[in-house]
């Protein structure tokens, strides 16, 4: 694990925490599940390029899907 993976994991984990708290307060499933995904996927993905791509997709997901 290198420094870039750790930093990107911290960035996406922080965004995920914000989405999770927002989704829980608004009782909305999409931001809450996206937040959980953003917090957990850096533990699985170690390639920094894939980390950024998947993180960007998960971060943009609540903007395009609303339930």
C-alpha positions, -999 to 999 in steps of 0.1 A, spaced: 0 0 0 14 33 -10 8 69 1 -15 78 -28 -38 49 -20 -40 60 16 -47 96 7 -74 87 -19 -89 63 6 -91 91 32 -107 115 7 -133 90 -5 -139 77 30 -146 113 42 -170 119 13 -187 86 21 -192 95 57 -208 128 46 -231 109 22 -240 83 49 -249 109 75 -269 129 49 -288 98 37 -295 87 73 -309 121 83 -330 124 51 -340 87 52 -328 83 16 -313 49 6 -292 60 -24 -268 85 -6 -266 62 25 -256 31 4 -233 52 -17 -217 64 15 -212 29 28 -197 19 -5 -173 49 -5 -162 40 30 -156 3 23 -142 0 -12 -107 15 -4 -101 -16 17 -106 -38 -13 -91 -17 -42 -54 -10 -39 -46 4 -74 -47 42 -72 -61 47 -107 -90 22 -101 -95 38 -66 -101 72 -82 -123 59 -110 -146 38 -87 -146 65 -61 -157 91 -86 -185 69 -99 -197 61 -64 -196 98 -54 -216 108 -85 -242 81 -81 -265 100 -58 -267 129 -83 -280 107 -111 -302 82 -91 -329 95 -68 -354 73 -52 
